[in-house]
Amino acid sequence: MKYFELSKDREKAIQAASEAVRSGELVIFPTETVYGLFFSKEAQERAYRLKGRDLSKKCAYHVGSVESIYALAGSLDKEKRELMEKKLPGPYTFLVRDESGETIGIRYPAHPEACAFLLRAALPVYGTSANLSGQKSPGNAKETRDLWDDVAVVVDGGEVSGLASEVIDLTGPEPKIIRTR
């Protein structure tokens, strides 16, 4: 496992994290809300086993730009686009339908380094809180230690809020809040 302090090794941390995700490894990286466990589709089963997460529960895609949202999401009407663009980047996860009609979650964090990492990964990246399922969401890197033996990169970005993102469902006729902060 490689450990980086974001304040001291920003570029090295972002590069190592993006390379690890592209190589099918697991990464712990901060967002403005919680520390996330990030991974590619190929590493999803391993990430779920590590967390003790139910395989039937979906994880949201994490993106580093508005363009990335629209590359993943299917067509959205004007009102839903405006709502997303008004709130993002920020502490929100939006549920939308992709081109095949499947419901997916998309999160665009208001954390410049997380966005740089996600953009540099240059592939769809999944994320979930970097904790064991059922445990408190981590607000600092030390709170993610239970996972360190099985991740390739840990990036310590100091304290974050520790409050998970609000989840808003845009798959129906009207937006619906599924989880509040």
Beta strands, then each sheet from edge to edge (+ up, - down):
strand 1: 2-5
strand 2: 27-30
strand 3: 35-39
strand 4: 60-62
strand 5: 92-97
strand 6: 103-107
strand 7: 125-129
strand 8: 153-156
strand 9: 166-169
strand 10: 176-179
sheet 1: 1+ 8+ 2+ 3- 7+ 4- 6- 5+ 9+ 10-
end
